[in-house]
Amino acid sequence: MDLSGRIWGATDAERGASYPCDRLVTGRREGWTRAVDVAAPPGVLFRWLRQLTVAPYSYDRIDFRGRRSPRVLLPDLPDLAVGQRLLVFDITDFTPGAHITGLSPHP
């Protein structure tokens, strides 16, 4: 089976691990595991992920109506909530400092 593009940056242990999103998948599934190393403490990384609720950090001109996404962490980020939109998915579960799990709405 050709796995090119479906797996990169992940260790064998990460590929075989269980994740909170696993319970959301029913029926036939296709595994994709992508990982990056981040040189930041988990709490700081999680704050940056939370900050995606207020800015897209992608194509600011298109996705953020020309405003520039903040380049520093904002002090008062909104609390996360199940059902909240985060980029292209709706939050289904989260554990502060550990994970944010979401599901893309069906077209």
MOZISUL-V604865 format. One record per backbone hydrogen bond with DSSP energy under -1.0 kcal/mol. CO is the residue of the C=O (numbers start at 1). NH is the residue of the N-H. If there is no record, write none. Layout:
co: (CO CO)
nh: (NH NH)
This chain:
co: (3 3 6 8 11 12 19 21 22 33 38 41 42 43 44 45 46 47 49 50 51 51 58 59 60 60 64 81 84 86 89 90 91 93 95 95 99 101 101 103)
nh: (6 7 33 35 15 16 22 24 25 8 40 45 46 47 48 49 50 51 52 53 54 55 60 63 64 66 67 84 91 89 86 103 83 101 98 99 95 92 93 90)
